[in-house]
Amino acid sequence: MTPQALLDQYGPRESMEYDVAIVGAGPAGLATAIRLKQLAAEKGTDVSVVVLEKGSEPGAHILSGAVMDPKAIAELFPDWQERGAPLNQPVTADEVLLLTETGATKTPAALIPNNFHNEGNYVISLGNVVRWLAEQAEALGVEIFPGFAAAEVLYNDDGSVKGVATGNMGVSKEGEPTDEFQLGMELHAKYTVFAEGARGHLGRQLLDRFKLQDGRAPQSFGIGIKELWEIPADKAQPGLVVHTAGWPMDKQTFGGGFLYHLEGNKVTLGFVIGLDYKNPWLSPFDEMQRWKKHPAILKHIEGGKRLSYGARAINNGGIPSLPKTVFAGGALIGCDAGYLNASRIKGSHAAIKSGMLAADALYEAVTAGRQHDELTAYPEAFEKSWLHDELKAASNFKPWFKKGQTVGMLMTGIEHWLLPRLGIKTPPWTLKNPAADHTFLKPAAECAKIDYPKPDGKITFDRLSSVFVSNTNHAENQPAHLTLKDKTIPVKVNLAEYAGPESRYCPAGVYEFVPDEAQGGERLQINAQNCVHCKTCDIKDPTQNIVWVTPEGGGGPNYSGM
């Protein structure tokens, strides 16, 4: 049965009414909820706020490097330290390395571009920060529903957003209701805020429906592959922040590594690759694994133990790719809109700030008796904010690298080292992402095949053992949340022309081509239970045939300390 058929048979769905509904309990969504409740308390009014979270708990699906600029959280909670926010490890030193296959050149401290300076920042687990934010939100009266995925946008008769509906529970792979079937629930609100992270499932639909990307450059993305390690005490350097460029990327591929020393003999490290890469033989997962064997990285983790693993797509298109963020009845915030600062490799402070800006506009509208209109005060406030100034200065970071690694590094130095020293805060030129990431992939026959070394099980690992330590789980008997518009395309086009890139760009072993005994040749097998919700397939599929939809609530990774 289709979702609509289930609704026709078992409906109507129960509904709940709120002033503001928020989809996603990440830093952006929770900051919105907190700021709304703070304003209501200050002014002696009441605003009802609900937050839906598809993960089993707030923070379960949160993945970030992460070095955090405390600027925004200090605006949200000036007393964040007294409240016990888990920003425990100040940055103590920055290293920027240019790698060759066996060597490393350290950038002199005086020449490190401003975007790689982290004085006053903190090495954190963003998942832990989000769990703390959720506690603060609930203490203020925010209702948080974890384990409930917002699967559908609801609309009023005039086309404005009415709210969202959660997905049905207890549906079999065949789409039939099981003994545990439970119809989804509707949440109606005067305004609905979407904070799903990069390439949000509902956010993507809203971009199309309201034509929010019209007149803007296409969004650009990267995939971040991350691991958390426990290392020997004599290797620990709490607060050390290391960024790398160069190897293993070729001169035409955007990518770089990060390694941050946390407190407690922990190291978080990973690799980010632009999803506009051209060679279909490239595997972001395997690039990250071999990067760890470089002597400059290996010395930090050798003798240690990997604790966790995860992957997530991130925005890096900058202001030229930022969509219109408001529409009748709602708004996009955080990475659902694309506020991440790729040049600083930071998004959490931007997410929090965008949520606060949206909350100010929401509070004004709700207390004025408005509903389901456009929150124009939100983008207007963004234009006047420090966040806009910061992102404006960083707009060209990713586009320069489309001209090659040498040009990208040179122009990063000019824009983030030389111009600030000349008193020029914003470059007098603007570059834009020319096309969507999936359009850059070349046919396999035109590219050099990449042979990756086999994992050693100590420093490097395979995909399935990595998914295991991400604590990923989906109920087996549920409809696949990775859907195909046309089931013939993977073999007819992707395999034939691009050598089946989905088997390599997925960092979780979801997609594999296996022998097709019935038809001969091969067929695509989708192991949806492995999915870590990174959204890479939804972005990079060259035919845009794969569509990521929400699985049953609570499914996916359960990151710990990430």
ZIBEL-V160522 format. One record per pair of residues at least 24 apart in sequence whose C-alpha atoms are under 8 Angstrom apart, sorted by the first residue. I is the first residue (numbers start at 1). J is the second residue. D is the distance in whole Angstrom. If there is no record, write none. Layout:
I_J_D / I_J_D
This chain:
1_174_8 / 1_175_5 / 1_176_6 / 2_175_6 / 3_168_8 / 3_175_8 / 6_177_8 / 7_183_7 / 10_183_7 / 11_183_7 / 13_183_7 / 13_184_6 / 13_185_6 / 13_186_6 / 14_184_8 / 14_185_5 / 14_186_6 / 15_185_6 / 15_186_4 / 15_187_6 / 15_188_7 / 16_185_8 / 16_186_6 / 16_187_5 / 16_188_6 / 17_187_6 / 17_188_5 / 17_189_6 / 18_48_5 / 18_49_6 / 18_50_7 / 18_187_7 / 18_188_6 / 18_189_5 / 18_190_7 / 19_47_6 / 19_48_5 / 19_49_6 / 19_189_5 / 19_190_5 / 19_191_7 / 19_366_7 / 20_47_8 / 20_48_6 / 20_49_5 / 20_50_7 / 20_189_5 / 20_190_6 / 20_191_5 / 20_192_6 / 20_193_7 / 20_362_8 / 21_49_6 / 21_50_5 / 21_51_6 / 21_52_8 / 21_163_7 / 21_187_7 / 21_188_7 / 21_189_6 / 21_191_7 / 21_192_5 / 21_193_6 / 22_49_8 / 22_50_6 / 22_51_5 / 22_52_6 / 22_192_6 / 22_193_5 / 22_194_6 / 22_195_7 / 23_51_6 / 23_52_5 / 23_53_7 / 23_150_7 / 23_192_8 / 23_193_6 / 23_194_5 / 23_195_5 / 23_196_6 / 24_51_6 / 24_52_6 / 24_53_5 / 24_54_7 / 24_194_7 / 24_195_5 / 24_196_5 / 24_197_8 / 25_51_6 / 25_52_7 / 25_53_5 / 25_58_6 / 25_59_8 / 25_130_8 / 25_134_8 / 25_144_8 / 25_195_7 / 26_58_7 / 26_59_7 / 26_62_7 / 26_130_6 / 26_195_7 / 26_196_8 / 26_197_8 / 27_130_6 / 27_133_7 / 27_334_8 / 27_348_6 / 27_351_6 / 27_352_6 / 28_195_6 / 28_333_6 / 28_334_5 / 28_348_8 / 28_351_4 / 28_352_5 / 28_353_8 / 28_354_7 / 28_355_5 / 29_193_8 / 29_194_8 / 29_195_5 / 29_333_8 / 29_334_8 / 29_352_8 / 29_355_6 / 30_130_8 / 30_133_6 / 30_134_7 / 30_137_7 / 30_352_8 / 30_355_8 / 31_76_7 / 31_133_8 / 31_352_5 / 31_353_8 / 31_355_5 / 31_356_6 / 32_352_8 / 32_355_4 / 32_356_5 / 32_357_8 / 32_358_7 / 32_359_5 / 33_137_7 / 33_142_7 / 33_359_7 / 34_136_7 / 34_137_5 / 34_140_7 / 34_142_7 / 35_76_7 / 35_356_6 / 35_359_6 / 35_360_8 / 36_359_5 / 36_360_7 / 36_362_8 / 36_363_6 / 37_140_6 / 37_141_7 / 37_142_7 / 38_140_8 / 39_363_7 / 40_363_8 / 47_363_8 / 47_366_8 / 48_142_7 / 49_142_6 / 49_143_6 / 50_142_6 / 50_143_5 / 50_144_6 / 50_145_8 / 51_142_7 / 51_143_6 / 51_144_5 / 51_145_6 / 52_144_6 / 52_145_5 / 52_146_6 / 52_147_8 / 52_148_6 / 52_149_7 / 52_150_7 / 53_144_7 / 53_145_6 / 53_146_5 / 53_147_6 / 53_148_6 / 53_149_6 / 53_150_8 / 54_146_6 / 54_147_5 / 54_148_5 / 54_149_4 / 54_150_7 / 54_553_5 / 54_554_6 / 54_555_8 / 55_146_6 / 55_147_5 / 55_148_7 / 55_149_8 / 55_553_7 / 55_554_5 / 55_555_7 / 55_556_7 / 55_557_8 / 55_558_8 / 56_146_6 / 56_147_5 / 56_553_7 / 56_554_4 / 56_555_7 / 56_558_7 / 57_146_5 / 57_147_7 / 57_554_8 / 58_127_8 / 58_130_6 / 58_131_6 / 58_134_7 / 58_146_7 / 59_126_8 / 59_127_4 / 59_128_7 / 59_130_5 / 59_131_6 / 59_559_7 / 60_127_7 / 60_557_7 / 60_558_5 / 60_559_5 / 60_560_7 / 61_127_8 / 61_533_8 / 61_556_7 / 61_557_6 / 61_558_6 / 61_559_6 / 62_126_7 / 62_127_5 / 62_130_8 / 62_559_7 / 62_562_7 / 63_126_7 / 63_127_7 / 63_310_7 / 63_311_7 / 63_312_7 / 63_559_8 / 63_562_6 / 64_125_8 / 64_126_6 / 64_562_7 / 65_125_8 / 65_126_8 / 65_226_7 / 65_258_8 / 65_260_8 / 65_268_7 / 65_269_7 / 65_270_7 / 65_562_8 / 66_123_6 / 66_124_6 / 66_125_6 / 66_126_7 / 66_260_8 / 66_268_8 / 66_346_7 / 67_121_7 / 67_122_5 / 67_123_5 / 67_124_6 / 67_260_8 / 67_346_7 / 68_121_6 / 68_122_5 / 68_123_6 / 68_124_7 / 68_346_7 / 68_348_7 / 68_349_7 / 69_118_8 / 69_120_7 / 69_121_5 / 69_122_7 / 69_346_8 / 69_348_8 / 69_349_6 / 70_120_8 / 70_121_6 / 70_122_8 / 70_349_7 / 71_349_7 / 72_349_5 / 72_350_7 / 72_352_6 / 72_353_6 / 73_349_7 / 73_352_7 / 76_356_8 / 85_129_7 / 85_132_6 / 86_124_7 / 86_125_8 / 86_128_7 / 86_129_6 / 86_132_7 / 87_122_6 / 87_123_7 / 87_124_6 / 87_129_8 / 88_122_7 / 88_123_8 / 88_124_7 / 88_263_7 / 89_122_5 / 89_123_5 / 89_124_7 / 89_238_7 / 89_239_6 / 89_262_6 / 89_263_6 / 90_120_7 / 90_121_6 / 90_122_4 / 90_123_6 / 90_239_6 / 91_118_6 / 91_119_6 / 91_120_7 / 91_121_6 / 91_122_5 / 91_123_6 / 91_238_8 / 91_239_4 / 91_240_6 / 91_241_7 / 92_119_7 / 92_238_7 / 92_239_5 / 92_240_6 / 92_241_8 / 93_118_8 / 93_119_8 / 93_239_7 / 93_240_5 / 93_241_6 / 94_118_7 / 94_240_6 / 94_241_5 / 94_242_6 / 95_240_8 / 95_241_6 / 95_242_5 / 95_243_6 / 96_242_6 / 96_243_5 / 96_244_6 / 96_245_8 / 97_242_7 / 97_243_6 / 97_244_5 / 97_245_6 / 98_244_6 / 98_245_5 / 98_246_6 / 98_247_8 / 99_244_7 / 99_245_6 / 99_246_5 / 99_247_5 / 99_248_8 / 100_246_6 / 100_247_5 / 100_248_8 / 101_247_6 / 101_248_7 / 101_294_7 / 102_294_6 / 102_295_7 / 103_295_8 / 103_296_8 / 104_296_7 / 111_417_7 / 112_413_8 / 112_417_7 / 113_412_7 / 113_413_6 / 113_416_5 / 113_417_4 / 114_416_5 / 114_417_6 / 115_343_6 / 115_344_5 / 115_416_6 / 116_343_8 / 116_344_6 / 122_239_8 / 123_239_6 / 123_260_7 / 123_261_7 / 123_262_6 / 124_262_7 / 125_561_6 / 125_562_5 / 126_348_8 / 126_562_7 / 127_559_7 / 127_560_7 / 127_561_6 / 127_562_6 / 128_561_7 / 128_562_8 / 146_554_7 / 147_553_5 / 147_554_4 / 147_555_8 / 148_552_8 / 148_553_5 / 148_554_7 / 149_550_6 / 149_551_7 / 149_552_7 / 149_553_5 / 149_554_8 / 150_550_8 / 151_202_7 / 151_549_8 / 151_550_6 / 152_202_7 / 153_202_7 / 159_328_8 / 160_327_8 / 160_328_5 / 160_329_5 / 160_372_6 / 160_373_7 / 161_191_7 / 161_192_7 / 161_328_6 / 161_329_5 / 161_330_6 / 161_372_7 / 162_188_6 / 162_189_6 / 162_190_7 / 162_191_7 / 162_192_7 / 162_329_7 / 162_372_7 / 163_187_6 / 163_188_4 / 163_189_5 / 163_190_8 / 163_191_7 / 163_192_6 / 164_188_7 / 164_192_8 / 167_550_8 / 167_551_8 / 167_552_7 / 167_553_7 / 168_552_7 / 169_552_6 / 169_553_8 / 170_478_7 / 171_477_8 / 171_478_6 / 171_479_7 / 172_477_5 / 172_478_5 / 172_479_6 / 173_477_5 / 173_478_4 / 173_479_4 / 173_480_7 / 174_478_8 / 174_479_7 / 175_478_8 / 175_479_6 / 190_329_7 / 190_366_7 / 190_370_8 / 190_371_5 / 190_372_6 / 191_329_5 / 191_330_5 / 191_331_8 / 191_362_8 / 191_371_6 / 191_372_6 / 192_329_6 / 192_330_5 / 192_331_7 / 193_330_5 / 193_331_5 / 193_332_6 / 193_333_7 / 194_330_8 / 194_331_6 / 194_332_5 / 194_333_6 / 194_336_7 / 195_332_6 / 195_333_5 / 195_334_6 / 195_335_7 / 195_336_6 / 196_335_7 / 196_336_6 / 197_334_7 / 197_335_5 / 197_336_5 / 198_313_6 / 198_314_6 / 198_315_6 / 198_335_5 / 198_336_5 / 198_337_8 / 198_338_7 / 198_535_8 / 199_313_8 / 199_335_8 / 199_336_6 / 199_535_7 / 199_539_8 / 200_336_6 / 201_548_7 / 201_549_6 / 201_550_7 / 203_332_7 / 203_336_6 / 203_337_8 / 207_323_8 / 210_327_7 / 212_323_5 / 212_324_5 / 212_325_7 / 213_321_8 / 213_322_8 / 213_323_5 / 213_324_7 / 214_323_8 / 216_320_6 / 216_321_5 / 216_322_7 / 216_323_6 / 217_320_6 / 217_321_5 / 217_322_8 / 217_432_6 / 217_433_6 / 217_434_7 / 217_435_8 / 218_317_8 / 218_321_6 / 218_433_6 / 218_434_7 / 218_435_6 / 218_436_6 / 219_315_7 / 219_316_7 / 219_317_5 / 219_321_5 / 219_322_7 / 219_338_8 / 219_433_7 / 219_436_7 / 220_274_8 / 220_275_7 / 220_276_8 / 220_315_6 / 220_316_5 / 220_317_5 / 220_321_8 / 220_433_7 / 220_436_7 / 220_437_6 / 221_274_6 / 221_275_6 / 221_276_8 / 221_313_6 / 221_314_5 / 221_315_5 / 221_316_5 / 221_317_7 / 221_437_7 / 221_539_8 / 222_272_6 / 222_273_5 / 222_274_4 / 222_275_5 / 222_276_8 / 222_313_6 / 222_314_5 / 222_315_6 / 222_316_7 / 223_272_5 / 223_273_5 / 223_274_6 / 223_275_7 / 223_284_8 / 223_311_7 / 223_312_6 / 223_313_4 / 223_314_6 / 223_534_8 / 223_536_7 / 224_270_7 / 224_271_6 / 224_272_4 / 224_273_7 / 224_311_6 / 224_312_5 / 224_313_6 / 224_314_7 / 225_270_5 / 225_271_5 / 225_272_6 / 225_284_8 / 225_285_7 / 225_288_7 / 225_309_8 / 225_310_6 / 225_311_4 / 225_312_7 / 225_507_8 / 226_268_7 / 226_269_6 / 226_270_4 / 226_271_7 / 226_309_6 / 226_310_5 / 226_311_6 / 227_268_6 / 227_269_6 / 227_270_6 / 227_306_7 / 227_307_7 / 227_308_6 / 227_309_4 / 227_310_7 / 228_266_7 / 228_267_6 / 228_268_5 / 228_269_7 / 228_306_6 / 228_307_5 / 228_308_5 / 228_309_6 / 228_561_8 / 228_562_7 / 229_266_6 / 229_267_5 / 229_268_6 / 229_301_7 / 229_304_7 / 229_305_6 / 229_306_4 / 229_307_5 / 229_308_7 / 230_265_6 / 230_266_5 / 230_267_6 / 230_301_8 / 230_304_6 / 230_305_5 / 230_306_6 / 230_307_7 / 231_265_6 / 231_266_6 / 231_267_7 / 231_300_8 / 231_301_6 / 231_302_8 / 231_303_7 / 231_304_4 / 231_305_6 / 232_265_7 / 232_303_7 / 232_304_6 / 233_265_6 / 235_265_8 / 235_300_6 / 235_301_8 / 236_261_7 / 236_265_5 / 236_266_7 / 236_300_8 / 237_261_6 / 238_262_5 / 238_263_5 / 238_265_8 / 239_263_8 / 246_405_8 / 247_291_8 / 248_287_7 / 248_290_8 / 248_291_6 / 250_405_8 / 251_404_6 / 251_405_5 / 251_406_7 / 252_401_8 / 252_402_7 / 252_403_7 / 252_404_5 / 252_405_6 / 253_277_6 / 253_278_8 / 253_401_8 / 253_402_8 / 253_404_7 / 253_405_7 / 254_398_8 / 254_401_6 / 254_402_7 / 254_404_8 / 254_405_7 / 257_291_8 / 259_297_8 / 267_301_8 / 268_562_8 / 275_437_6 / 275_438_7 / 275_536_8 / 275_539_8 / 275_540_6 / 276_436_8 / 276_437_4 / 276_438_7 / 276_439_8 / 276_440_6 / 276_441_7 / 276_540_8 / 277_437_8 / 277_440_7 / 277_441_7 / 278_440_5 / 278_441_4 / 278_442_5 / 279_441_6 / 279_442_6 / 279_443_8 / 279_444_7 / 279_447_6 / 279_448_8 / 280_441_6 / 280_442_7 / 280_443_7 / 280_444_6 / 280_447_8 / 280_498_6 / 280_499_7 / 280_500_8 / 280_501_5 / 281_444_7 / 281_447_8 / 281_448_8 / 281_449_6 / 281_450_6 / 281_499_8 / 281_501_7 / 281_504_7 / 282_450_7 / 282_504_7 / 282_505_7 / 283_504_5 / 283_505_5 / 283_506_8 / 284_504_7 / 284_505_6 / 284_507_7 / 285_463_8 / 285_504_8 / 285_505_7 / 285_506_8 / 285_507_5 / 286_452_7 / 289_455_8 / 289_459_8 / 289_460_5 / 289_461_7 / 290_452_8 / 290_453_8 / 290_460_7 / 292_459_7 / 292_460_7 / 293_459_7 / 293_460_8 / 302_459_7 / 305_458_8 / 307_469_7 / 308_466_8 / 308_469_5 / 308_470_6 / 308_559_7 / 308_560_7 / 308_562_7 / 309_466_6 / 309_467_7 / 309_469_6 / 309_470_5 / 309_559_8 / 310_466_8 / 310_467_8 / 310_470_6 / 310_532_7 / 310_559_8 / 311_507_7 / 311_532_7 / 311_533_8 / 311_534_6 / 312_532_8 / 312_533_7 / 312_534_4 / 312_535_7 / 312_536_8 / 313_534_5 / 313_535_6 / 313_536_6 / 314_340_8 / 315_339_8 / 315_340_6 / 315_342_7 / 316_340_7 / 316_341_7 / 316_342_5 / 316_398_7 / 317_342_8 / 317_395_7 / 317_398_7 / 317_399_8 / 317_432_8 / 317_433_7 / 318_342_7 / 318_391_7 / 318_392_8 / 318_394_7 / 318_395_5 / 318_396_8 / 319_391_6 / 319_392_6 / 319_395_6 / 320_395_7 / 320_431_8 / 320_432_6 / 320_433_8 / 321_432_7 / 321_433_7 / 325_379_7 / 326_374_6 / 326_375_6 / 326_376_7 / 326_378_8 / 326_379_8 / 327_373_7 / 327_374_5 / 327_375_7 / 328_372_5 / 328_373_4 / 328_374_5 / 328_375_8 / 329_371_7 / 329_372_4 / 329_373_5 / 329_374_6 / 329_375_8 / 330_372_7 / 330_373_8 / 330_374_7 / 330_375_7 / 331_358_8 / 331_375_7 / 333_358_7 / 339_391_8 / 341_390_8 / 341_391_6 / 341_394_7 / 342_394_8 / 342_397_7 / 342_398_7 / 343_394_6 / 343_397_6 / 343_398_8 / 350_387_7 / 353_387_7 / 354_382_7 / 357_381_7 / 357_382_7 / 392_426_7 / 393_425_6 / 393_426_5 / 393_427_6 / 395_430_7 / 395_431_7 / 396_430_6 / 396_431_5 / 396_432_7 / 399_431_6 / 399_432_6 / 399_433_6 / 400_431_8 / 437_539_7 / 437_540_6 / 438_539_7 / 438_540_5 / 438_541_6 / 438_542_5 / 438_543_8 / 438_544_8 / 439_542_6 / 441_542_7 / 442_498_7 / 443_497_5 / 443_498_5 / 443_499_8 / 444_497_6 / 444_498_5 / 444_499_6 / 445_497_8 / 445_498_8 / 463_507_7 / 463_508_5 / 463_509_6 / 464_508_7 / 464_509_7 / 464_530_8 / 466_508_8 / 467_508_6 / 467_530_7 / 467_532_8 / 470_532_8 / 470_557_6 / 470_558_6 / 470_559_6 / 471_557_5 / 471_558_5 / 471_559_7 / 472_529_8 / 472_530_7 / 472_531_7 / 472_532_7 / 472_555_7 / 472_556_5 / 472_557_4 / 472_558_6 / 473_529_6 / 473_530_7 / 473_555_6 / 473_556_5 / 473_557_6 / 474_528_8 / 474_529_5 / 474_530_8 / 474_551_8 / 474_552_8 / 474_554_8 / 474_555_5 / 474_556_6 / 475_529_7 / 475_552_8 / 475_555_7 / 476_529_7 / 478_551_8 / 478_552_7 / 479_551_8 / 480_528_6 / 480_551_7 / 481_528_7 / 481_548_6 / 481_549_5 / 481_550_6 / 481_551_5 / 482_526_8 / 482_528_7 / 482_546_7 / 482_547_6 / 482_548_5 / 482_549_6 / 483_546_6 / 483_547_5 / 483_548_6 / 483_549_7 / 484_545_6 / 484_546_5 / 484_547_6 / 485_545_5 / 485_546_7 / 485_547_7 / 486_545_7 / 489_543_8 / 489_545_7 / 490_523_8 / 490_524_7 / 491_522_7 / 491_523_6 / 491_524_7 / 493_543_8 / 494_542_7 / 494_543_8 / 501_541_8 / 502_537_7 / 502_541_7 / 505_536_7 / 505_537_7 / 505_540_8 / 506_536_7 / 506_537_7 / 508_532_7 / 529_556_8 / 531_556_7 / 531_557_8 / 532_556_6 / 532_557_5 / 533_557_8
